Amino acid sequence: MKNMENHLKEKILVTGCAGFIGMHLSKALLEQGYDVIGVDNLNDYYDVKLKNDRLMILKKYDHFNFSKLDISNKEALESVFKSNSIDKVVNLAAQAGVRYSLINPNSYIDSNVLGFMNILECCRHYNIKGLVYASSSSVYGGNTEIPFSVDHVVDSPISIYAASKKANELMAHSYNHLFGLKSTGLRFFTVYGPWGRPDMAMYIFAEKILKGEPIPVYNHGKMKRDFTYIDDVVSGVIRSIENNFNFEIFNLGNSSSEPLMDVVSIIESKIGKSAIINYEPMQLGDVTDTFADIEKSRLKLAFSPKTKIKEGISHFLDWYMDYVAR
């Protein structure tokens, strides 16, 4: 597959390129004429086949080069910087998931803290023009002030995953202060859409409803989430790359908090099958509500999410039913 005819733009390193957001971002950058270097460790946190299938989409493009490596391996990561004239970096490689951090906390330190430290060091020593990195709405912890604003104090994370993402923001601030490394942190709010992760609620609900299996609904269904469609998130990431701010943190959310049971109803309606629901207590490390204040993102990033929840779920389910039927 050929890229657009225009002259190539900057060379961007995308870590976690076989991940959900990483694949969509890399594809969009390639279609816009960027040269993309992708790295991913292809770990088995969830089905590696899904990661490889995403990767196959990217490998169809010219000007995409892939290296299998773990960013916690400093020597392997540094070899990519040495052999490519990288202009900017987007760090999406991370151990994801709040609940898994209760089971395997060390993996979050290895990837999200040590790995991010290696990214910062490579950016510093190889004169990278700018870094964009994934933070998370989880940094807001048990914040009860709604909507969540980047101006709120976020010093009380309630999971190791959240703590690791807050650490990323602090580390990036230090490297900006000490070495002038430009960086933009993006607090993602429950990103969903085609090629989404199997450990996310929307994927779990679709899978279990179709199979006639019970779906787990925590806090007895009294949960709300700011679901953000993948295309809207990618547009915010690309604007962050282009603006290359000195040091900023933004919320990337839909700015609309949806009751979880409404999402279940939309999926039921689209699939044409009722869910069997197991109401369960609140999970450790989880929060009841998320809701992004995106005023700063609108003003500085021109970020304007366009996809309503029904439309986004419809796109996701169209992909899901096609993908699992293959």
Buried (B, 14 or more C-beta within 10 A) or exposed (E): EEBEEEEEBBBBBBBBBBBBBBBBBBBBBBEEBBBBBBBBBBBEBBEEEBBEBBBEBBEEBEBBBBBEBBBBBBEBBBEBBEEBEBBBBBBBBBBBBBBBBBEEBEBBBBBBBBBBBBBBBBBBEBEBBBBBBBBBBBBBBEBEEBBBBBEBEBEEBBBBBBBBBBBBBEBBBEBBEEEEBBBBBBBBBBBBBBBBBEBBBBBBBBBBBBEEEEBEBBBEEBBBBBBBBBBBBBBBBBBBBBBBBEBBBBBBBBBBBBBBBEBBEBBBEBBEEEBEBEEEEEBEBBBBBBBBBBBBBBEBBEBEBEBBBEEBBBBBBEBBEEEEEE
